[in-house]
Amino acid sequence: MNIASICQRRVIAIQADASLKEAATSMRENHVGALVVIDSAEASRVAGVVTDRDLAIEVLAGDVDTARIQIGQLVNGSLVAVAGSASIQDAVSAMDEGGVRRLLVTDDEGRVIGFLSSDDLLDAVASELSGLANALRSGIARENAERGPLPPSEPVFLPLGMPGMH
């Protein structure tokens, strides 16, 4: 399984010179928790990513004049991304090394094709584990069907005085 198959393909961008209110409104209207911030001078260049957490922690909990700051001022310039062909382990490593909860996902030419969140990774891993559990149950059911019913077992008793006996 590669990252391109599990990432969110809906990427919402905002110009770096947009206001904080515009960014928050865009997040609400588009039902997303992160925006790709585009360099206002060079429209195809990603300046960074701003998350709803950035707005809450850096702006609301900080001493920021919200009327004077632009969304681009919240980005730190260090982008964390993985190729769409990356594995789940590659993505986890990138999140760990970058200290982020979301990654940009890129195609072979380096264009942004999606976002990958820690929730997306958890869903993918949980789905694979569920598939493995189903395969194990199917194997046991097949073995039982091929062997027929087991003979009844005799009860086994622990000796008195063993730990856990009451």
N, C-alpha and C positions, 0 to 999 in steps of 0.2 A: 504494500500500500504506500503510495507516495502522497506528499502533502497537497499537491494540486487536487487530488480526489476528495479531500476532506475540508479544504479551506472555504471560507465564505468568499464568493466571487463578487459580491456587491461592495464596491469600494467607493466611499463618498469623499470627495476632495473639497477643500476650501482654500481660498487664497490666504497667504500669510498676513496680508494687511486687513483681513476681516476682523470685526469686533468680537469680543467674547460672547456677547449676546447672539450674534449671528451664528457662531459656532454651536452654542448650546441649542439654539433653535433648530439648526440643521440636524443635530444629533436626535432631537426629539421628533422632528418631522420624518426623519428617515429611519427611526428606530434602531440606531446604532450607538455604540459606546466609544467609537474612535473615528477620527477623521484624518485623512492624509492631508497634510499641509503642503500646498504648492507654493514654490517661490514666486513672488509677485512679479519679479523682473524676468524670470525665465520659466514660462508656463509648463514646460515638460519636466522640470526638475523638482523632485520631492525634497522639501526642506525638513520634514519630520512628521511625527505623528502626535496628535493630541488626543487624550482620552478623557472620558467623563471624570475619571479619578484625578487627572491633572487639574481639571477645572475646580473640583471640590478641594483638593489638598493645597494646590499652589495659589488659587485665587480666593476662594471663599474662606479658607483657614489662614491665609496669609494677609499681609498688609499691602494689598494691591489696589491701586486706583483703577477700578474696572472700566471707567469711561475713557481712560487714556491708553490702555494697553491693547495691543493687537494680538491675535491668536498666535501669530508666528513668533512672538516673544516668549511663548511658553515652551517651544521646542528647543531641545538641547543640541541638535545637530547630529547626534550619533544615531544612525538608523540601524535597526537590527532586522535582517531579512534572511530568508532561505529560498533556495530554488524550489520550484514546484516539484522537481524530481527528487527532492530530499526525503529522507526517511523520517519516521516519527522520532527515532532517537536523535537524528540530526537536529530536528526542531526543538526537542527538549534541551539539548545541549546549547543551542543558540539562545533559548530563553534564559537558561541558567547563566551562561556567560554574560549576556546582555542585561540581566536583571530586569527582564520585562515579562509581561503576561500576554502580549500580543506580538505577532511577527508579521512583517510584510512578506508576501509570497511573490516571487518573480518568475518570469518565463526565461527562456534561454538567452534572450536579448537584454535582459535586465529590466524589462517593463513590469510594473506592478500589476499582478493579475488577481490578487486577493489578500485577505487578512486571515491569520490563523490565531485563534485564541487558545488559552489553556483549557477552556471548556470544550472546544472542538477536539483537542487532543484526548481529553478524558472520555468524551463520547466514543471516539474511535477505538481507544484501548478497551473500554467497557464492552463495546460491540464484539471485538475480537475475543475477549475472555468469555463472553456469553456464547459465542460460536464454539469455542473449545469445550465449554461445559456441556453443550448440547451434543457435541461429537462423542464425548465420554459416556453420556447417558445412552446414546444410540448404540455404542459399542457394547455396553452392559446388556441392553435389551436384546441385541442380536445374539450375544453369547447365551443368554437365558433361553431364547427361542430355539437355538441349535442344540443345546444340551438337554432341554426338557426341565421339568420341575426338580428341584433339589429335594432329597429325602428330609423329613423333619429332623431337626436337631434336638439333642437332649439338653436340658437346662444345665448350665454350669454355675456353680456357687463358689464364691470366695470364702476362704476360711474365716471364722469368727476372729475378731480382733485386728483385722487388717485395717490400715488407714482408710478412712472414708466410710467405714462400716458403722452404722448407728444402731 
